[in-house]
Every structure is written in C-alpha cells, then in structure tokens.
Amino acid sequence: MANADIPAPDRPKSISGGRRRFIKKFGKKALLTVSNIQTKQSLVPTTPFVSVDHFDFLPQFEEHWQAIEKEAQAVLKFRDDIPGFEDISPDQYRIAKKNQWKTFVLYGFGTRLEKNTALTPVSAKLLESIPNLQTAWFSILAPGYHIPAHKGVTRGILRAHLGLIIPKDFEKCRIRVDSEIRPWQAGKVFVLDDTYEHEVWNDTDEERVILLFDFDRPMKFWGRFLNGLMMKLMKMTAYYQDPKKNLASAEDRFEAAVKQAGANLESMSD
C-alpha cells in the first residue's frame, strides 16, 4: 500500500533484493528529510489524529455508511477468498500473519480495481470524490488479533477509517496512534497520520471491519511536489511492483470464486 510499514531488518531473504537493500540503506534518511519538509508544508495539523472538519468530502461517508456496510457484508460471504494483507504485500509479514488481517482492495496505488469495485458500486462512487485518493480497502480484523506497533513511510499521506462492522464491546477494539487511543464506532470516521507509531487491538470475540482509505495530505506547492516525486520513485521499486502483481492475482481469484458460487446456485435451481 502507499503508506506501508517500513520492513524490519530481519526480513526473510525470499523478499529481499537489490532495490530493497538500496531503500533500506538510503531510504530512511531521505524519508526523514522529506517528512520534515512535508510537516512545514502541511495545510492541516500534523498531529496523530487530524480533525475531520478539515476535509469536506468525509461527511458523505458517515451519511452513507450503512450502504457501504451492506456491500462489505456481501463481500464477506466469500471471506475465505479474501487475501490476507501479507498475501498482497509480503513485506508486511511482521504485522500480518495467518490471514488474521484480511484486505479487500478497491483502489491500490491510485488505481481503481475494476473487478472488485464492480461488486461495491456505492463505495466506489463515494471514493471517486476524494482528491488524490491513493488506496482504499475493506480492512477485516479477526477476533483477538493484535497488529504490532509500526509506522508508515510518508507524511504526505493521511489515512481515514470508517467504522462498518464493529464489535459490541467496541472500546476493546481500538487503535493507538502515538499516545492517543481511539476505538472504532459504526458509522464514524476519523483521520490519522500513520507515520506516528501505531498499533491495533481487537480484544473481543467478534470480527472488526472498516473502510480504510489513504489520500494526499493537503500541502503547499513544494510539499505536493516532493510527495508526487517520492510516489513516482516508490512505484519503481519492488515495494510497489510486487503488491501490484499480487493485487491483480487476488482480484482474479475473487472474481472466479464469485462466478463459481453463482454457477452453483444456478445449477441448484435447475
């Protein structure tokens, strides 16, 4: 994803390579420099959570959250065919394990996934209204799962969470960003800066589902310029190319599963 976690030093050799080693060696220092510039160029607060009042496109998500939730429920009928985050982005092996954190992607790296969004027309239409949308996906967290502390890679991206299917004991299903902790609530949106250390707990026996989407931080010219340049450079690396290929494969497999289920239902009705 556009704001994926920086890989840990003990990354398995199977997902290493020349480009990854180059980024590991030089990337962190460059990202820190760019982040400092983006902080100064930001037109909104650079706090861990950013008030939704700064974004006029967010209220419509709360207004139509039940329609989005209905589409998520339809997708969840094929839960076993939804990939784990680690299947899409192998570099996330430290924070996503055993398909306990599943992702149904609607937009990846600024590109709409046409087959997936065909199943979620309301969500897709709403997402089209977001300026400079980078990624969007249904984030599905298994009961009892803990996502360890990690950080995103660029302050040029902000992340929104819309609560859809939230455990009854919602206060036990929560996210920490820096020192602030918030639970999810159905139909409510919040915005965070994931370059701050953050982690997630679902200390309940119920599944948690949210719509997660990333968009460009509002910035002055040089902040926007640097962010655009950095995104172009990232798209030349394996961090972009590998998930892009995996997204296409996952989308095809999910489409096949839906078609097969439809064919099975049709044959039963004959």
Beta strands, then each sheet from edge to edge (+ up, - down):
strand 1: 49-50
strand 2: 101-108
strand 3: 111-112
strand 4: 133-141
strand 5: 146-150
strand 6: 157-165
strand 7: 173-177
strand 8: 180-183
strand 9: 189-192
strand 10: 198-202
strand 11: 208-216
sheet 1: 1+ 9- 6+ 11- 4+ 2- 3+
sheet 2: 5+ 10- 7+ 8-
end
